[in-house]
Amino acid sequence: MPSMSSRVAEPLAERVAAYYTRYYRDTLGIPGWRDIVDVRLDDAVYERQRLAQLERAIGRGVRGARLLNVGCGAGGFSACATAAGADVCSIDASAEAVELTAERLPRHPVAVAVAEALPLAAAAFDVVYCFSTLEHVDDRGRAVREMLRVLRPGGALYMHTPHRFACFEGHYKVFWLPGLPRPLARAYLALRGRPTAFLATLRPTTVAECRRFVEAAGGRVVRVLADDAHRRTGGPLWPLVRAYYRATGVSPYVEMVATR
């Protein structure tokens, strides 16, 4: 029988499938939404890759670490990190996501909260994990300040968020013109037959902005990574995209580790 960390257990699977179907099919209008939902239901490989990426970035394993997952979604990464030996606490702004995570990990703390106001004690975590969440918060600087507040001195804050000047939009999963103004972005998505409302929730950033957020909160950036820089984007336009990334030093995502 598959473990909880490798596949969502029944009857929870039906609710998780509905959660991600609404997101990928209805909110984003992704043509291949069924395949993505299937990955989310049987997420061992996907979440282990994310965990390995985190451990490479911070230079240590998570076993024995107190880990805060900011923006936990339906709990896939939290389950994977728990199986790897971390003591995981999960938060999300979505009450539905928190309910699903709590059902998947019934003996682990999980709470409805926004990143700008974490209901947690200061210096409580060895690792704070923020993957594809910073771009959704209203006040990114305050969110970074809060994540550093709950981080122990010498701990690791890992952030992974879309770069404003990337050639790929990772939520809609489409080729993107770097820095496209919001009205033109809406028109572009509409031409592709995609819903546009979700675009208003996205606030992509840059490495320089994230560095300023960290330093303003009294922390320091210890690593800036570019693991996603070679991901092919744009089909036949990939040689031009690659040349653009090399010339500008831009990566599709801002990926960094900070400490305090």
C-alpha positions in Angstrom: 0.0 0.0 0.0 1.5 3.4 -0.9 2.6 5.6 2.1 1.0 8.9 2.9 4.1 10.7 1.7 4.0 9.0 -1.7 0.3 9.1 -2.6 -2.7 10.9 -1.1 -4.8 8.4 0.8 -8.5 7.7 0.1 -10.9 9.3 0.8 -8.8 12.4 1.0 -7.6 12.0 -2.6 -11.0 12.9 -4.0 -11.0 16.2 -2.1 -7.4 17.0 -3.1 -8.2 16.2 -6.7 -11.1 18.7 -6.5 -8.9 21.3 -4.9 -6.3 21.1 -7.7 -8.8 20.7 -10.5 -10.4 24.0 -9.5 -6.9 25.6 -9.5 -5.4 24.2 -12.7 -8.5 23.8 -14.8 -10.8 26.6 -13.6 -8.4 29.3 -12.3 -5.6 28.9 -14.7 -7.2 27.2 -17.7 -4.2 24.8 -18.3 -5.1 22.4 -21.2 -3.2 19.5 -19.6 -4.7 20.0 -16.1 -5.6 16.4 -15.6 -1.9 15.3 -15.9 -0.9 17.9 -13.3 -3.6 16.8 -10.9 -2.4 13.2 -11.2 1.1 14.3 -10.3 -0.3 16.1 -7.2 -2.1 12.9 -6.2 0.9 10.7 -6.6 3.6 13.2 -5.7 6.5 11.2 -4.3 8.9 12.0 -7.2 7.8 15.7 -7.4 8.1 16.4 -3.7 11.3 14.5 -3.3 12.9 16.6 -6.0 11.8 19.8 -4.2 13.2 18.4 -0.9 16.5 17.5 -2.6 16.6 21.0 -4.1 16.1 22.5 -0.6 18.8 20.3 1.0 21.3 21.2 -1.7 20.6 24.9 -1.3 20.9 24.9 2.5 23.8 22.4 2.6 22.3 20.0 5.0 19.5 17.4 5.4 16.3 18.2 7.1 16.3 15.2 9.5 16.0 16.5 13.0 15.3 20.1 11.9 12.3 22.2 12.9 10.9 23.2 9.5 8.2 25.8 8.8 6.4 25.4 5.4 5.0 28.8 4.4 2.3 28.3 1.9 1.8 24.5 2.4 -1.0 24.0 -0.1 -2.5 20.5 0.2 0.4 19.3 2.3 2.5 17.3 -0.2 5.9 18.9 0.6 5.1 18.9 4.4 4.4 15.1 4.2 7.6 14.5 2.3 9.7 16.5 4.7 8.1 14.8 7.6 8.9 11.4 6.1 12.5 12.6 5.8 12.7 13.2 9.5 11.9 16.9 9.9 9.6 18.3 12.6 7.2 20.2 10.3 4.8 23.1 11.0 2.6 24.2 8.0 0.8 27.4 7.4 -1.4 28.6 4.5 -3.7 31.5 3.8 -6.3 29.1 2.4 -8.5 27.4 5.0 -9.2 24.6 2.6 -5.5 23.9 2.0 -5.0 23.8 5.8 -7.8 21.4 6.3 -6.3 19.0 3.6 -2.9 19.3 5.2 -4.2 18.7 8.7 -6.0 15.6 7.5 -2.9 14.3 5.7 -0.7 15.0 8.8 -3.0 14.8 11.7 -0.3 14.9 14.4 1.5 17.9 13.1 0.8 21.6 13.7 -0.9 23.4 10.8 -2.7 26.8 10.8 -4.5 29.3 8.6 -2.2 32.4 8.5 -0.7 34.8 6.0 3.0 35.1 5.7 3.0 38.8 6.8 1.6 37.8 10.3 2.9 34.4 11.4 1.2 33.2 14.6 4.5 31.7 15.8 7.2 32.4 18.4 10.4 34.1 17.4 13.5 32.0 16.7 11.5 28.8 16.7 12.6 27.1 13.4 15.9 25.8 11.9 14.5 26.0 8.4 11.8 28.2 6.9 10.7 27.0 3.4 8.8 29.4 1.1 8.2 27.9 -2.3 5.9 29.7 -4.8 4.3 31.8 -2.1 6.2 35.1 -1.9 4.7 36.3 -5.2 1.2 36.0 -3.7 1.5 38.0 -0.5 0.3 41.6 -0.3 3.5 42.9 1.5 6.6 40.9 0.5 8.9 42.9 2.7 6.8 42.3 5.8 6.5 38.6 4.9 10.3 38.2 4.7 10.6 40.1 8.0 8.2 37.6 9.6 9.9 34.6 8.2 13.3 35.8 9.5 11.7 36.6 12.9 10.7 33.0 13.4 14.1 31.7 12.2 16.7 30.7 14.7 20.1 32.5 14.5 22.1 30.6 12.0 19.0 28.9 10.5 18.1 28.9 6.8 15.3 30.8 5.1 14.8 29.3 1.6 12.8 31.3 -0.9 11.8 30.3 -4.4 9.6 32.7 -6.4 9.1 33.8 -10.0 11.5 36.4 -11.5 9.8 39.4 -12.9 11.9 39.4 -16.0 11.6 35.7 -16.8 10.5 34.3 -20.2 8.1 31.8 -18.5 5.1 32.2 -16.3 5.1 29.2 -14.0 1.5 29.3 -12.8 -0.1 29.5 -16.2 2.8 27.5 -17.7 3.2 29.7 -20.8 5.9 31.5 -22.6 6.1 35.1 -21.3 7.5 38.4 -22.4 9.8 39.7 -19.6 8.4 42.5 -17.5 5.1 42.6 -19.4 2.8 45.4 -18.1 -0.4 44.1 -16.4 -2.9 45.3 -19.1 -0.8 43.7 -21.8 -0.4 40.6 -19.8 -4.2 40.3 -19.4 -4.6 40.8 -23.2 -2.0 38.2 -23.9 -3.6 35.6 -21.6 -7.0 36.3 -23.1 -5.7 35.8 -26.6 -4.5 32.4 -25.5 -8.0 31.6 -24.1 -6.9 31.7 -20.5 -8.7 33.2 -17.5 -7.1 36.4 -16.4 -8.4 37.1 -12.8 -5.5 35.1 -11.2 -3.0 37.5 -12.7 -4.0 40.2 -10.2 -2.7 38.0 -7.4 0.8 37.7 -8.8 3.6 40.0 -7.7 6.9 38.6 -9.2 10.1 40.1 -7.9 13.8 40.2 -8.6 17.0 39.1 -6.8 17.8 42.7 -5.9 14.4 43.3 -4.4 14.5 40.1 -2.4 18.0 41.0 -1.1 16.7 44.3 0.0 13.8 42.7 1.8 16.2 40.4 3.7 18.7 43.1 4.6 15.9 45.5 5.7 14.7 42.7 8.1 18.2 42.4 9.6 19.1 39.2 7.7 21.7 38.5 5.1 21.6 36.5 1.9 24.1 33.6 1.9 23.4 32.0 -1.4 21.7 32.9 -4.7 21.0 29.9 -6.9 20.0 29.4 -10.6 19.0 25.8 -10.7 16.2 26.6 -13.2 18.2 28.7 -15.6 18.5 25.9 -18.2 14.9 24.8 -18.2 13.8 25.0 -21.9 11.1 27.6 -22.6 9.4 28.9 -25.7 9.8 25.9 -28.0 11.7 27.0 -31.1 12.4 30.3 -29.4 14.6 28.6 -26.8 17.9 29.6 -28.3 16.8 33.3 -28.1 15.5 32.8 -24.5 18.8 31.1 -23.5 20.8 34.0 -25.0 18.6 36.5 -23.2 19.2 34.7 -19.8 22.9 34.5 -20.4 23.2 38.2 -21.4 21.1 39.5 -18.5 21.9 37.1 -15.8 18.2 36.6 -15.2 16.9 33.1 -14.2 13.2 32.1 -14.5 13.0 32.1 -10.7 14.6 33.9 -7.8 16.0 31.2 -5.6 18.0 32.2 -2.5 19.0 31.2 1.0 19.1 33.8 3.8 19.9 33.7 7.5 19.9 36.0 10.6 
